Amino acid sequence: MLEEHLQSLTSIDIINLRCATPKAWLDRACDHLPELLSDHANCERKAAAMAMSLMKYFSHDVPVLNRLSKIAREELVHYEQVLGLMKKVNIAYKPVSASTYARDLWQQAYADPEGRLLDQLVICAIIEARSCERFSCLVPILPEPLSSYYHKLYQAEKRHAIVYLDLARSRVDESVIAARLNHFVQVEADAIQKVTPHFRFHSGIPS
């Protein structure tokens, strides 16, 4: 039953992820809440920074700047909410190292400015889609109030993924985006399914 549930979640309406979150990762989640929540907070902070960094590419497009600014603000609100939630459930924030997940994706990005911008937008959309998938997987197994919070967060992250893909479509043909999506969803699946030494929000299979 769980496997069927996980498989149904790999399509986040706009991006077809190549794999579901491994059951081995989910089996560890409830026993690693300090790592899960601390890293999730870090991810929200980094997502805000990424949205702000992308603004420099759209300096003459006020509507786009407003969309990216909204994402950055929402991500920082999520960061504060996760920290507040941790305090509410008596889980102390702990400094944790980053997983190799994002690095595996960014290493595949083009080096030239225009190609790299497209890849940044595609990668951001994929990461948001994976976050949605993980939220959906975690909702049935996490205790309250964590479960309810992740359920609410799903729609916000999905909306962010849509924005990033919309921005990509505003710059290049759909066929180019499709090719880069096809490439990066495989890179992403490899990252999610590989064995990793530490449990993190976007980590692969725990060793």
SULLIN-V162238 format. One record per pair of residues at least 12 apart in sequence whose ideal C-beta (glycine too) atoms are under 8 Angstrom apart, sorted by the first residue. I is the first residue (numbers start at 0). J is the second residue. D is the distance in Angstrom with one decimal. If there is no record, write none. Layout:
i->[I,I]
j->[J,J]
d->[D,D]
This chain:
i->[1,1,2,2,4,4,5,5,5,5,5,6,8,8,8,9,11,11,11,11,11,12,13,13,13,13,13,13,14,14,14,14,14,14,14,15,16,16,16,16,16,16,16,17,17,17,17,18,18,18,19,19,20,20,20,20,21,21,21,21,23,23,24,24,24,24,24,25,25,25,27,27,28,28,28,28,29,29,29,31,32,32,32,33,33,33,34,34,34,34,34,35,35,35,36,36,36,36,36,36,37,37,37,37,37,38,38,38,38,38,38,39,39,40,40,40,40,40,41,41,42,42,42,43,43,43,43,43,44,44,44,45,46,46,46,46,46,46,47,47,47,47,47,47,48,49,49,50,50,50,50,50,51,51,51,53,53,53,53,53,53,54,54,56,57,63,63,66,66,67,70,70,73,73,74,77,77,80,84,84,84,87,88,88,88,95,95,96,97,98,98,98,98,98,98,98,99,99,99,99,100,100,100,100,100,100,101,101,103,103,103,103,104,104,104,104,104,104,104,105,107,107,107,108,113,116,117,117,117,117,117,117,118,118,120,120,120,120,121,121,121,121,121,121,121,122,123,123,123,124,124,124,124,124,125,125,125,125,125,126,127,127,127,127,127,128,128,129,129,129,130,130,130,131,131,131,131,133,133,134,134,134,134,134,135,137,138,164,190,191,192,194]
j->[22,25,19,22,136,139,19,20,22,25,136,19,132,135,136,132,128,131,132,157,160,157,124,128,157,160,161,164,124,125,128,160,164,180,184,184,125,128,129,132,184,187,188,184,185,187,188,188,191,192,132,136,132,133,136,191,191,192,203,204,204,205,198,202,203,204,205,136,137,140,198,205,137,140,141,198,140,141,142,198,88,90,145,90,91,93,93,95,197,198,199,198,199,200,81,84,85,90,92,145,85,92,93,94,95,95,97,98,199,200,201,81,200,78,81,82,85,92,95,97,130,200,201,74,75,77,78,81,74,75,78,101,70,74,123,126,127,159,70,71,72,74,75,78,71,119,123,67,68,70,71,74,67,68,71,67,116,119,120,123,166,67,68,116,166,166,169,162,166,162,159,162,155,159,159,152,155,148,144,145,148,144,142,144,145,197,199,197,199,195,197,199,200,201,202,203,190,195,202,203,190,191,199,201,202,203,126,201,186,187,189,190,122,125,126,183,186,187,190,122,182,183,186,122,170,170,167,170,171,175,176,179,179,183,163,164,166,167,163,164,167,176,179,180,183,183,159,160,163,160,161,163,164,167,160,180,183,184,187,201,156,157,159,160,163,157,160,187,191,201,156,200,201,153,156,157,160,200,201,149,150,152,153,156,153,149,150,176,203,203,204,206]
d->[6.7,7.9,8.0,7.1,7.8,7.5,3.7,6.2,7.2,8.0,6.2,5.5,5.0,4.8,6.4,6.5,4.3,4.9,6.2,6.4,6.9,7.0,7.6,7.2,7.8,6.1,6.0,6.1,6.2,6.1,4.2,6.5,7.7,6.9,7.0,6.9,7.7,6.1,6.4,6.1,6.1,6.9,6.9,5.0,5.9,7.1,3.5,4.5,5.8,5.8,7.0,7.5,6.3,5.7,4.8,6.9,7.1,6.4,7.4,5.0,4.9,6.4,7.7,7.0,7.3,6.1,6.4,5.8,7.6,6.5,5.4,5.0,6.2,6.5,7.1,8.0,6.2,6.7,7.6,4.4,7.9,5.7,7.7,5.4,6.8,5.4,7.4,5.8,7.3,5.0,6.5,7.1,7.8,5.9,6.0,7.2,5.1,6.0,7.7,7.8,7.6,5.3,4.9,7.4,5.0,5.2,7.8,7.3,4.5,4.4,7.7,5.5,4.6,5.6,4.3,5.6,7.5,6.7,6.9,7.2,7.4,5.6,6.9,5.0,7.3,4.3,4.0,6.2,7.4,7.3,4.9,7.8,7.7,4.3,7.9,7.7,7.9,7.6,7.7,4.6,7.7,3.7,4.7,6.8,7.8,7.7,6.2,4.9,7.6,4.2,4.0,6.4,7.2,7.8,4.9,5.6,7.9,6.6,7.5,7.8,7.9,5.0,7.1,5.4,7.7,6.5,7.8,5.4,7.7,7.8,5.3,6.3,5.9,7.5,7.8,6.7,7.2,7.1,6.7,6.7,5.8,6.8,7.9,7.2,7.0,7.5,6.8,6.7,7.3,6.3,6.7,3.8,7.6,5.5,4.2,7.7,7.0,6.5,7.9,7.9,5.0,7.4,7.3,4.0,6.3,7.2,6.9,7.0,6.3,7.8,7.2,4.2,4.9,7.2,7.3,6.4,5.9,6.2,6.9,6.7,7.1,6.7,5.3,6.7,7.9,7.2,5.8,6.5,5.8,7.1,7.3,6.2,6.2,7.5,4.8,7.2,5.3,4.2,7.5,7.7,6.0,6.8,4.9,5.8,5.6,6.1,7.7,7.8,4.5,4.5,7.9,4.0,4.9,7.4,7.8,7.5,5.6,6.3,5.4,7.4,4.9,7.1,4.7,3.7,6.9,7.7,5.1,6.6,7.2,6.5,4.7,7.9,7.7,5.4,5.1,5.2,7.2,6.9,7.5,4.3,7.2,5.6,4.8,7.1,6.4,5.3,5.0,7.3,6.1,5.5,6.6,5.0]
